[in-house]
């Protein structure tokens, strides 16, 4: 039997999901036509839609020539880079496992898709490359409009406008309080550290869960929490002035301010978590509550350890804390944290098993379709999924982070 030729189109920045809510990969002419049409209607200026239409035309031409051909569109991630390439690589591996294609024709809009070509070549032979260029797009004009579009993207807007704005605000506040440039340097250093070690994405993914909405009960908790935040910042400023008056050194000053912050700041965070928990209960999203419980436990244990650590550094008044007491608090935190994770894990498992999950679609955090649930393996704690090509595979419970009309899982 002659192996099929793959007409391969790639939406590296995942505009299909971000603009048209179409999850990839798209397999077959019908799925690609429907996806391209929805994307073109959502954003008529998007070049990915034109690339998919061009791929469909090439597919039709090859079909007319009696060729054994299949058409597939792979999707990446809105932030491009490693995440996008990893998602595309995973999708391509699954496609090639189900469609034993001998070679492919790569259809690209010529923007960032061509950067993925080495990854494609490492898995399948490329017979031809078709670059789709809009006829009216001259180079200078194209660059201008690309820049305008990127400025509308929240990710790039945060970098181009948000970061300078925050720096200006920090310098203004620091100058007003007569603190100099050191606090601003500390904040910038922390940001670069978070960015450099990839912690930012985890913080943002958690932050996206706590969006403000006047239509939900949690807005009351948010307003109360914001008031506590302002009071905490004022108390920290007063503590800094008091530490300076007491003549404390740098380390003790940090501990003194930290101790002041920890008086109200954990309660602020618990208010926010409590508000979201009430939202989840009223919306009958009980599975999410287990995740909020983990946040609450982590918050309380962190606050406890930091508070005891600050008291150990200071030791200005009774009760005095020794280094052994501080270590004991860390060990106790580890034991309590492990126990809490085990208990919440059992509750999560029970919650999953009590739901009717068969027939639900599984979507990963990048918005890509993973498969449809056809069964649940309680013993192995796994979902049994089936992809669009009929292939079955398993997915562990621990990857699930939300169950609604669809099941949302961490990308893998």
Secondary structure, 3 states (H helix, E strand, C coil): CCCCEEEEEEECCCHHHHHHCCCCCEECHHHHHHHHHHHHHHCCCCHHHHHHHHHHHHHHHHHHCCCCEEEEEEECCCCCHHHHHHHHHHHHHHHHHHCCCCEEEEEECCCCHHHHHHHHHCCCEEEEEEECCCCCCCHHHHHHHHHHHHHHCHHHHHHHHHHHHHHHHHHHHHHHCCCCCHHHHHHHHHHHHHHHCCHHHHHHHHHHCCCCCCCCCHHHHHHHHHHHHHHHHHHHHHHHHHHHHHCCCHHHHHHHHHHHHCCCHHHHHHHHHHHHHHHHHHCCCHHHHHHHHHHHHHHHHHHHHHHHHHHHHHCCCCCCCCHHHHHHHHHHHHHHHHHHHHHHHHHHHHHHHCCCCCCCEEEECCCCEEEEEEEEECCCCEEEEECCCCCEEEEEHHHEEEECCCEEECCC
